[in-house]
Amino acid sequence: MKASVDNAAGMPATEHAARVVLFDFDGVLMRGDAFSRFVRSRFRRSWWRALLALAVLPALLPFYAIRSLRMPIIGVFVRISLLGTSQARFEALTLDFASELVGKPRIFIREGISAMRRHILAGDRVIIVTGCEENLVRAIFDSIGLPDLEIVASRLRGGRLGMRKLVHNFGKAKPAQIALHGISEPWDLAYSDSAHDIPMLIRATDAVLVNADTRTSLRVRHALGREPRMVSWS
């Protein structure tokens, strides 16, 4: 699998002032939602976790229609999927799952990976900015031979009952986490497929929408006050 994805690690860069280029992950470089896949795999492999999730589902489902409650509800199922899981065990699980995931056919958006590679070759400072969990994202890139990418991601922490949320790098949290990573705005380019990333896109000199539908395009254009650049990647 490592040979099937362009390897940008360690490539020589041209000499010019490095641009800051941000890439969302899910929907831009990888198809689907990597961490959701991981959580579902935990339920498939643990009958008691699956039963516990089914038990609480009827009580929580009616509230899912309330937008402000969706993330907390999703967080409940993430907690259930990781009950009793230590930090060390969680890291081992993400490594195993990443190895499985990258072996799936067409899991990567190849034109996105190629675009990221071109930026690295050009000497740009490329940062993956994602709502996916950090250990999982790193394990995925490690599995395809890209271990040195900068990553700003969601993070979990260990607790008495298992892993729990520390930082959810989503929506308005992204610019704050980017700043904590030592990057000042405006950044030069930002790639995303989602209107949830408007807080990140609006701070970019060049905002690029990937495979966006009409509704997403309209929302982003309205927020930016200009046309975002559109690309269709497969």
SEZA-583806 format. One record per residue: residue in three letters; residue number from 1; x negated, y, z negated of N, C-alpha, C in turn. Coordinates in steps of 0.02 Angstrom, whole numbers. Layout:
<rs>
R   aa    i    n.xx    n.yy    n.zz   ca.xx   ca.yy   ca.zz    c.xx    c.yy    c.zz
R  ala  NUM       X       Y       Z       X       Y       Z       X       Y       Z
...
</rs>
This chain:
<rs>
R   aa    i    n.xx    n.yy    n.zz   ca.xx   ca.yy   ca.zz    c.xx    c.yy    c.zz
R  met    1     -41     -60       0       0       0       0     -43      62       0
R  lys    2     -99      61     -34    -141     120     -37    -163     143      32
R  ala    3    -175      94      77    -199     112     143    -143     141     186
R  ser    4     -80     132     168     -24     153     210      -2     224     198
R  val    5     -29     256     146     -12     325     132     -76     366     137
R  asp    6     -73     423     173    -132     465     181    -163     482     114
R  asn    7    -227     471     109    -263     485      46    -295     553      50
R  ala    8    -269     600       9    -297     668      11    -349     679     -43
R  ala    9    -358     631     -88    -404     641    -144    -476     643    -118
R  gly   10    -513     692    -143    -584     695    -127    -601     720     -58
R  met   11    -551     745     -19    -564     769      47    -598     838      43
R  pro   12    -643     853      90    -675     919      90    -625     973     108
R  ala   13    -633    1032      79    -587    1087      92    -623    1142     130
R  thr   14    -585    1179     169    -613    1236     203    -624    1292     152
R  glu   15    -668    1339     170    -685    1392     123    -642    1453     134
R  his   16    -593    1464      91    -554    1525      90    -520    1529      22
R  ala   17    -490    1586       8    -457    1593     -57    -400    1542     -62
R  ala   18    -401    1504    -115    -351    1451    -123    -281    1480    -133
R  arg   19    -234    1456     -95    -165    1473    -106    -136    1425    -158
R  val   20     -85    1448    -194     -50    1405    -241      12    1378    -206
R  val   21      16    1312    -199      70    1280    -163     104    1229    -210
R  leu   22     168    1239    -221     207    1197    -266     251    1149    -227
R  phe   23     251    1087    -246     294    1037    -216     340    1007    -270
R  asp   24     405    1010    -258     450     967    -296     435     895    -276
R  phe   25     459     847    -315     441     777    -302     499     737    -273
R  asp   26     551     725    -314     608     687    -291     644     724    -234
R  gly   27     653     691    -178     687     721    -121     641     761     -75
R  val   28     578     771     -95     530     808     -55     472     762     -35
R  leu   29     446     725     -83     392     678     -70     414     605     -76
R  met   30     465     594    -116     492     526    -126     567     527    -120
R  arg   31     595     475     -90     667     471     -82     700     452    -148
R  gly   32     757     484    -162     794     467    -223     763     498    -284
R  asp   33     785     474    -342     763     500    -407     723     445    -442
R  ala   34     658     455    -448     613     403    -473     629     384    -545
R  phe   35     641     434    -588     653     419    -658     721     385    -669
R  ser   36     771     404    -630     836     369    -634     828     296    -615
R  arg   37     787     283    -565     774     214    -546     741     176    -605
R  phe   38     695     210    -639     661     179    -696     711     163    -751
R  val   39     755     211    -767     804     200    -820     850     142    -802
R  arg   40     874     140    -740     917      85    -719     881      18    -725
R  ser   41     817      18    -710     779     -45    -715     775     -68    -788
R  arg   42     772     -21    -835     771     -39    -905     836     -73    -926
R  phe   43     892     -48    -900     957     -79    -916     964    -148    -884
R  arg   44     938    -155    -822     943    -220    -789     903    -273    -826
R  arg   45     849    -252    -859     804    -300    -890     815    -309    -965
R  ser   46     864    -275    -992     878    -280   -1064     953    -282   -1075
R  trp   47     979    -341   -1089    1052    -349   -1094    1081    -308   -1151
R  trp   48    1045    -302   -1207    1074    -266   -1264    1075    -191   -1252
R  arg   49    1026    -165   -1214    1029     -95   -1196    1088     -82   -1149
R  ala   50    1097    -127   -1102    1152    -120   -1055    1220    -122   -1091
R  leu   51    1227    -167   -1139    1289    -171   -1177    1301    -108   -1218
R  leu   52    1248     -81   -1248    1255     -20   -1288    1275      39   -1243
R  ala   53    1246      43   -1184    1263      96   -1137    1336      90   -1116
R  leu   54    1359      29   -1103    1429      18   -1084    1476      36   -1141
R  ala   55    1453      25   -1202    1496      39   -1260    1508     113   -1269
R  val   56    1457     154   -1255    1466     227   -1265    1493     262   -1203
R  leu   57    1492     228   -1146    1513     259   -1083    1584     286   -1085
R  pro   58    1635     248   -1109    1703     275   -1109    1711     339   -1149
R  ala   59    1673     346   -1204    1679     406   -1245    1647     466   -1212
R  leu   60    1595     455   -1173    1558     511   -1143    1582     530   -1074
R  leu   61    1609     482   -1037    1626     494    -967    1673     553    -956
R  pro   62    1726     563    -997    1771     620    -985    1736     688    -989
R  phe   63    1682     692   -1027    1646     755   -1036    1596     769    -980
R  tyr   64    1585     719    -937    1535     728    -884    1558     780    -833
R  ala   65    1623     792    -829    1648     842    -783    1628     913    -804
R  ile   66    1610     922    -867    1589     988    -891    1514     996    -875
R  arg   67    1499    1042    -831    1431    1049    -805    1378    1056    -860
R  ser   68    1393    1095    -911    1344    1108    -963    1329    1047   -1006
R  leu   69    1373     996   -1002    1364     936   -1043    1331     879   -1004
R  arg   70    1321     887    -939    1295     832    -899    1225     810    -921
R  met   71    1181     858    -929    1112     839    -948    1109     807   -1017
R  pro   72    1145     834   -1068    1145     798   -1132    1173     728   -1128
R  ile   73    1224     717   -1086    1253     651   -1079    1202     604   -1045
R  ile   74    1169     628    -993    1117     588    -961    1062     572   -1011
R  gly   75    1046     621   -1053     995     611   -1104    1012     555   -1152
R  val   76    1076     545   -1167    1097     490   -1211    1077     423   -1181
R  phe   77    1089     416   -1116    1073     352   -1084     998     342   -1076
R  val   78     961     397   -1067     888     391   -1067     864     366   -1135
R  arg   79     891     395   -1189     872     373   -1256     887     299   -1266
R  ile   80     946     277   -1245     964     207   -1252     916     162   -1214
R  ser   81     898     184   -1153     853     143   -1112     784     134   -1142
R  leu   82     766     180   -1188     699     179   -1217     699     168   -1293
R  leu   83     756     146   -1320     759     131   -1391     706      80   -1410
R  gly   84     670      93   -1464     620      46   -1488     557      42   -1447
R  thr   85     549      88   -1399     491      87   -1355     438     135   -1381
R  ser   86     378     110   -1394     323     152   -1417     292     190   -1359
R  gln   87     250     238   -1375     214     276   -1323     172     230   -1279
R  ala   88     135     185   -1311      92     140   -1274     132      94   -1229
R  arg   89     188      68   -1256     230      24   -1217     262      62   -1159
R  phe   90     283     123   -1171     314     164   -1118     264     175   -1061
R  glu   91     203     192   -1078     153     203   -1026     140     140    -986
R  ala   92     139      83   -1019     130      19    -983     189       5    -937
R  leu   93     249      20    -961     309      10    -920     309      54    -858
R  thr   94     287     117    -865     286     161    -807     234     138    -756
R  leu   95     178     113    -779     128      86    -733     156      28    -693
R  asp   96     188     -19    -728     217     -77    -694     272     -56    -645
R  phe   97     315     -10    -667     370      10    -624     344      48    -563
R  ala   98     294      90    -572     265     127    -515     237      79    -463
R  ser   99     204      27    -485     177     -22    -438     232     -55    -398
R  glu  100     289     -70    -431     346     -99    -395     376     -48    -347
R  leu  101     383      13    -371     418      64    -332     382      80    -267
R  val  102     316      90    -270     280     110    -210     277      54    -158
R  gly  103     294      -6    -179     295     -61    -131     359     -66     -92
R  lys  104     409     -26    -109     472     -28     -74     465       5      -6
R  pro  105     500     -21      45     493       9     112     523      79     115
R  arg  106     489     124     148     512     192     161     529     231      97
R  ile  107     496     216      43     510     251     -19     482     322     -17
R  phe  108     427     332      20     398     399      25     426     436      85
R  ile  109     431     502      78     446     545     135     379     561     167
R  arg  110     363     526     219     295     527     246     274     596     270
R  glu  111     321     632     301     303     700     324     290     747     266
R  gly  112     322     734     209     307     773     150     237     758     123
R  ile  113     220     694     120     152     674      99     100     703     146
R  ser  114     115     702     212      68     729     260      59     804     252
R  ala  115     115     840     238     111     912     228      69     927     166
R  met  116      79     889     113      39     898      52     -34     886      67
R  arg  117     -49     835     106    -118     820     124    -149     878     163
R  arg  118    -111     907     209    -139     962     248    -155    1023     204
R  his  119    -113    1035     155    -127    1091     109    -191    1078      70
R  ile  120    -200    1016      47    -261    1000      10    -322    1007      55
R  leu  121    -317     983     116    -373     988     163    -389    1061     178
R  ala  122    -339    1104     176    -349    1175     190    -379    1212     130
R  gly  123    -386    1178      74    -414    1208      15    -363    1240     -31
R  asp  124    -299    1228     -18    -247    1256     -62    -246    1219    -129
R  arg  125    -222    1254    -179    -212    1224    -245    -141    1195    -247
R  val  126    -136    1130    -242     -71    1097    -238     -51    1072    -307
R  ile  127      10    1089    -328      36    1067    -393     104    1034    -382
R  ile  128     114     976    -409     179     943    -409     218     969    -468
R  val  129     276     998    -454     318    1027    -507     385     990    -505
R  thr  130     398     949    -555     454     903    -550     490     892    -616
R  gly  131     553     875    -611     592     855    -669     580     783    -689
R  cys  132     546     746    -647     529     677    -664     480     675    -721
R  glu  133     476     619    -756     433     614    -815     359     608    -795
R  glu  134     316     640    -833     246     648    -813     209     581    -804
R  asn  135     215     535    -852     180     472    -847     200     433    -784
R  leu  136     264     435    -768     288     399    -710     262     430    -646
R  val  137     264     497    -641     239     531    -581     165     516    -572
R  arg  138     127     521    -625      55     508    -620      42     436    -599
R  ala  139      80     390    -627      71     319    -609      86     308    -535
R  ile  140     137     342    -509     154     334    -438      98     360    -394
R  phe  141      72     419    -409      17     446    -368     -47     405    -377
R  asp  142     -59     381    -437    -117     337    -447    -112     275    -403
R  ser  143     -51     249    -397     -40     187    -359     -53     195    -285
R  ile  144     -49     257    -260     -62     267    -188    -129     303    -176
R  gly  145    -171     304    -228    -238     331    -220    -243     406    -223
R  leu  146    -197     439    -258    -200     512    -267    -200     528    -342
R  pro  147    -253     512    -377    -253     518    -450    -267     587    -477
R  asp  148    -290     633    -435    -315     697    -460    -268     756    -448
R  leu  149    -208     743    -427    -161     797    -416    -141     831    -482
R  glu  150    -132     897    -479    -105     933    -537     -30     920    -540
R  ile  151      -5     906    -600      65     889    -608      95     928    -666
R  val  152     150     962    -653     189     995    -705     257     960    -706
R  ala  153     270     923    -758     327     876    -758     363     876    -826
R  ser  154     418     840    -828     452     828    -891     409     782    -934
R  arg  155     418     788   -1000     378     747   -1045     421     719   -1101
R  leu  156     404     659   -1121     437     626   -1178     387     621   -1235
R  arg  157     413     609   -1295     370     598   -1353     395     538   -1392
R  gly  158     350     508   -1429     370     451   -1469     405     472   -1532
R  gly  159     450     430   -1556     486     442   -1618     501     377   -1654
R  arg  160     533     380   -1711     547     320   -1749     592     271   -1712
R  leu  161     636     298   -1670     683     256   -1634     663     243   -1562
R  gly  162     605     269   -1543     583     261   -1474     568     328   -1442
R  met  163     559     328   -1377     541     389   -1341     601     436   -1337
R  arg  164     584     501   -1341     636     552   -1337     610     613   -1300
R  lys  165     655     657   -1279     636     715   -1238     592     763   -1277
R  leu  166     539     786   -1245     498     841   -1270     510     903   -1227
R  val  167     502     895   -1161     513     949   -1113     550     920   -1053
R  his  168     606     953   -1035     640     935    -972     624     990    -922
R  asn  169     581     975    -875     557    1024    -826     606    1029    -768
R  phe  170     660    1066    -780     715    1067    -732     743    1138    -729
R  gly  171     760    1161    -669     793    1225    -661     752    1283    -688
R  lys  172     781    1320    -735     748    1379    -763     685    1362    -802
R  ala  173     678    1300    -823     618    1281    -861     556    1278    -817
R  lys  174     564    1268    -752     506    1259    -709     459    1320    -709
R  pro  175     484    1381    -697     438    1438    -699     401    1445    -765
R  ala  176     435    1431    -821     403    1436    -886     348    1383    -893
R  gln  177     360    1323    -870     310    1270    -874     252    1283    -826
R  ile  178     267    1312    -769     214    1330    -722     168    1383    -754
R  ala  179     199    1431    -788     160    1483    -822     116    1453    -876
R  leu  180     144    1406    -915     104    1372    -967      47    1332    -937
R  his  181      54    1313    -875       1    1277    -840     -55    1324    -816
R  gly  182     -44    1390    -826     -95    1439    -809     -89    1469    -740
R  ile  183     -29    1466    -711     -17    1492    -644      27    1553    -647
R  ser  184       2    1607    -621      40    1670    -621      83    1676    -558
R  glu  185     141    1706    -566     184    1719    -508     166    1786    -477
R  pro  186     181    1797    -414     214    1749    -369     164    1696    -344
R  trp  187     189    1636    -333     148    1585    -301     160    1588    -226
R  asp  188     114    1560    -188     115    1570    -116     170    1531     -80
R  leu  189     175    1467     -95     226    1425     -64     259    1381    -116
R  ala  190     323    1366    -105     359    1317    -147     405    1277    -103
R  tyr  191     400    1211    -109     441    1164     -70     491    1131    -117
R  ser  192     554    1130     -96     606    1096    -136     663    1076     -90
R  asp  193     703    1029    -114     763    1009     -77     827    1031    -112
R  ser  194     821    1067    -168     879    1077    -212     888    1150    -233
R  ala  195     952    1170    -238     968    1237    -264     951    1243    -338
R  his  196     944    1187    -373     923    1190    -443     854    1222    -450
R  asp  197     816    1221    -395     748    1250    -397     747    1323    -376
R  ile  198     803    1356    -373     804    1427    -357     757    1467    -403
R  pro  199     756    1454    -468     709    1492    -511     636    1485    -490
R  met  200     618    1428    -460     550    1419    -435     543    1450    -365
R  leu  201     592    1440    -323     588    1464    -254     588    1540    -250
R  ile  202     626    1572    -293     633    1645    -290     568    1680    -307
R  arg  203     523    1645    -342     459    1673    -362     403    1657    -313
R  ala  204     421    1627    -256     372    1608    -206     373    1657    -148
R  thr  205     314    1673    -122     310    1715     -63     343    1681      -3
R  asp  206     333    1616       2     363    1576      56     401    1518      24
R  ala  207     467    1520      28     509    1466       1     529    1419      57
R  val  208     518    1355      47     531    1306      99     582    1255      74
R  leu  209     637    1248     110     689    1199      94     680    1137     136
R  val  210     680    1079     104     669    1015     137     734     976     142
R  asn  211     753     960     203     812     917     215     874     943     178
R  ala  212     883    1008     175     937    1038     136    1003    1038     176
R  asp  213    1058    1025     140    1123    1030     173    1145    1103     176
R  thr  214    1202    1115     209    1225    1183     220    1239    1220     155
R  arg  215    1270    1186     107    1287    1219      44    1224    1240       7
R  thr  216    1174    1195       5    1111    1212     -29    1077    1271       6
R  ser  217    1076    1270      72    1044    1323     110    1077    1390      96
R  leu  218    1143    1392      93    1179    1454      80    1165    1480      10
R  arg  219    1164    1435     -39    1151    1456    -108    1081    1485    -115
R  val  220    1033    1452     -84     964    1476     -89     956    1542     -52
R  arg  221     985    1547       7     980    1609      45    1010    1667       7
R  his  222    1067    1656     -25    1100    1708     -64    1056    1729    -123
R  ala  223    1026    1681    -157     985    1696    -215     921    1733    -195
R  leu  224     890    1713    -140     828    1743    -118     838    1811     -84
R  gly  225     896    1820     -55     908    1881     -15     873    1880      51
R  arg  226     852    1820      72     819    1811     137     827    1739     158
R  glu  227     810    1726     220     814    1657     244     755    1617     220
R  pro  228     766    1561     187     710    1517     170     687    1481     234
R  arg  229     626    1459     234     603    1418     289     632    1347     282
R  met  230     655    1319     336     689    1254     335     646    1203     371
R  val  231     639    1143     340     605    1088     373     647    1024     365
R  ser  232     642     982     415     675     917     413     621     863     415
R  trp  233     614     827     359     561     778     353     590     707     347
R  ser  234     555     660     375     576     590     370     517     548     345
</rs>
